[in-house]
Amino acid sequence: MSVKDLFDLRIDDGYSFRNMIGIFGNESTYITFQLFPDEIVISFINKTKCATHRVKIKIQYFYNFQTNGELDDSHCFTFETDEMFKATKGIGKRDGIKMFYLEGDKKIHIQHIKHMNRDLTHFGALFINIVNSDVCDYKGPKGYSKTPNISIKAKEFADICGRCNTLTCSKLEICGNEFSVKFEGIHASNKKAFIENFASQSNSYVDEHGKNRLKKDDFKEKMNLSTVVLPIQTVKALSKIHNVSPSGSKINFYFQKDKPIKLESKVGTYGVYKIYIRNYMN
């Protein structure tokens, strides 16, 4: 690697990375990569201002990560999400991805690593233009419990979001308390399209479909900690969230009074995806 290369990384599980960029594309026009000596942070606030997305990827999980020693603090790249999506959409389920940046350049270089041939010399590089190098680090609030209030299979949550779209809902209400969460799909007329309740194992039983259900049917008997309403645009994006984590993975939900609802998911085997969601304001 040339001494002028600022970084050069390779991810063997390029498919989960591609799917993550697909979610970003529905949520934001721009995303920022912030490079630190031991991790990469991707963050942005979505178009409807109701969610802060933040992904941390630890360097040790990469097949290869190199720098020229100049990343003493951090370095930022902001670019159009649509350009990144177009550059990664051809990545298949068993493909990898290589990204690198030359110091002083105005673009990120991307190469697909096809599973049938790991020799990078056979593949040309695609380019993503850097539109800004200012530091942009979007964070959620602190003060959440270390233990989630409830964990739900990523596919089940994605199906709920997909159901909203199928039933032409305009929004999804998420209401959480200490041991359970309730999802309500709502039409533009404010008529409820469906209600789904999930409970933690400590306060539930398993129904005939294998789902954890509240021991008491009345959700209102439990103290409500958080309620947010998401617009359908964001709900559609989250209907793909199961595609960024290994099969069977769960999404952790954290509810804290007077704070956004925090969702936490895996990204492949190398990252953690946190989303802080708050009420959508027209």
N, C-alpha and C positions, 0 to 999 in steps of 0.2 A: 504494500500500500504506500502511495506517495506521502511524503511528509506534509503535503498540502491538503490531504484528505482530513476533514474534520471528524467524520465518523463513517463507519462501514459496518453494517449489521446484516444478519441473516436470520430469518425465522423459518424453521422447517414446517410448522403448521401455518402455512399461509392462508388456508381456507377460512379459519376462524377470524384472522385479521381482515380478510376481504369482507366477511359478513358484518364485522363490526363497523367498517367504513360504510357499508350499506345502510346501517341504522343512522350513522352520522349524517349521511346525505339527505335523509328525510327530516332531520332536526336542525341543521345549521348550514349556512352558506360557506362559512369559514371554520376551520379547526386549527388549533395550535399544538405543535409538538415542542415540548420543552425537554432538553437533554441535560441530565445531571451525570456525574461520574458513575453512579451506581443504578440509575433507573431512567426511564423515559416516561414523562407525564403528558397525556393528551387531555385537553379540557376545552370546554366551551359552554355557553348558555344558549339554549335553543331559541328558535325563531319566535315562539309564543311567550318567551320569558318565564315559563312555568317549570323549567327543569335545568339543573346544572349537571352536565356530564363530565366525569373525571375518571380516566383510566391510568393505572400505574402498571408499568411493565418492568420487572426487575431484570437487570442486565444478565445475571447468571443463568436465566432461563433461555437465553439466546444460544443458538448453535455457535455463533461467532459475533463478537462485538469488539470493535477496535476504535481507539481515538488517537489523535496525535499528541495527547497530553495537554491540550489547551482548554479542556472542560473543567477548570478549577471550580467554577461556580455553576453556570448554566448557559445554555444557548437555545434560542427560540426560532422556530420556523412557523409562519402562518401561511396557509394556502387555501385555495378553493376546494371545498369538499367534493364537488362534482368532478374536478380534475383527478383527485385521488381515486374516486370511485371508478372512473373510466380506465385508469391505469391498473387497477387491481381486479376488475370484474372478470377477467379471463382466467383467474386462478382457480384450479380445480381442487377436489377434496383431498388429494394426496400431494398437492404441489406446495412448494415453499416460496418465499419471497426474499429478495436481497434489496437493500436500500443503502445508498451512499450519497455523500455530499462533499463537494470539493470547495475548499475555502475560497471565498470571494465569488463563488458562482451564484447564480440567481435561480437555481432550480435543484430539486431533489431527483436523483436518478433511481429508477426502479427496474428490477429484472425479475421475471417469473422463473422459478426453478421447477421444471416439469419432473414428475416423479420417475419417468422412464429414462431421464437423462439428467444427471446432476452436474454436468459440465457446463458452467456458465458461459464458456466461450461460444456456445451455439446460440445464445440468445442476445438480442439487442436490448438496449435500455430504453425505457419510456421516461418521460420527464414531467415533473410537476413544478410549475412556476411558484417561487416564493414571493408573496405579496407584502410581507412584513416580517421584520426580525425583532420587533419590540417584545419585551416580556409580557405575556398574557397568561396568567395562571388563575383559573377560576376554581374556587374551592367551596365546599359546603360547610355548614357550621359544625362546631365540635359539641361534645357533651352527650353523645349517644351512649347507651349501654354497650358493653363489649359483646353481649349475647343478644342475638336477634329475638324479637318478639315471636316471630313465626317464620318458618322456611317452607317454600312451595316449590315443587318441581318447575323448572324453567318452562317446560313444554306446556304445563297446565296454565301458567300465567299467560304465555303467548297465545294459547287457545282462547282465553277470556278476551284478550285484546282483539284477536281475530273475529270473535263472535260479535263484538261491538260493530265492526265494519260490515259483517254479513247482515246484521239486523238493522243497518243504516242508523245506528245511534250517532248522536252528535257529541257525546261526552261519556266519560267513565268516572264514576265516583268511587274512591277508595277510602274506606273507613276502618281504622285500626284501633285495637285496644291491647291490653297486656298479653292476651293469649290467642287472639283471633283477628281475622280481617274479613271485611265484607266488600264485595265488588258489585256495583250496580251500573248496568248499561242504561243510558237515558236518551230518549229521543229529543228532537228539537222542541217538541211540544211539552217537554218535561214529563212525559209518560215513561214509566219504567219498562224497559224491554226484558230485563232478566236480573236476577239476584243470585250471587254465589257466595257462600260462606266457607271459610277455611279456619281450622283451629289447630293449635299446637297439640302434640301428642299428650301433654300433661293435662289438658283440659278438653279431651275429645274422645270419640269412639270412631272406629273404622266402619263405614257404611258398606252396603253390598257392592258398591263400585270401587271400593278400595280407597276412598277419600276420607280424610279426617274431618269429622263434623263436631260441632259444639255439643257438649253434654246437655246444655239447656238451649232450647230453640230460640229464646228471646235474646237477641244480640244486645238489646238496649240495657239488659241487666248488668252488663259489664261497662266499666268506665271508659268512655271514648277518649283516646289520646290524640288522634290525628284524623282529619278528614280533608281530602283534597279532591278537586274535580279537574280532570285532564281533558283537553280538546281532542277531537278525533284524529287530528294530524299527528299528535304525539302518540296516541294509542296505536295508530297504524305502524309507527316506527317500532314500538315495543312488541308488536306481534311477531317480530323476527328475532327477539332477544335470545331465544333458545338456540339459535344457530351459532352463537359466539362461544358457547361453553361445551364441554364434553357431554355426550349423551347421558341422560339421567341426572344431570347436575341440578342444583336447587338455587333459587333466588332467596336471599335473606331480606326480610322486611324489618325495619327499625322504626318504632313509633315513639316520639317524644313530644310532650305537650309544648305548644308554641314553636315548634320546629318543623321544617319540611319532612315529609316521609322519605326515608333513606332506603334505597334498594341496592343490594350488593350481589354481583354475579362474577363468576370466573370468566376469563377470556382465554380460551384454549387451556394450556397447562402453564402459561407463562405470565398471566396478568390478572388484575382485579379491576372490575368495572363498577363504579359507584354512580348512582343517579339520585339527586336530591330533587324531589318534586314538590311543588307548592301549588296553590290554587291558581287556575288560569283566570286572568282578568281580561274581559273584552276591551 
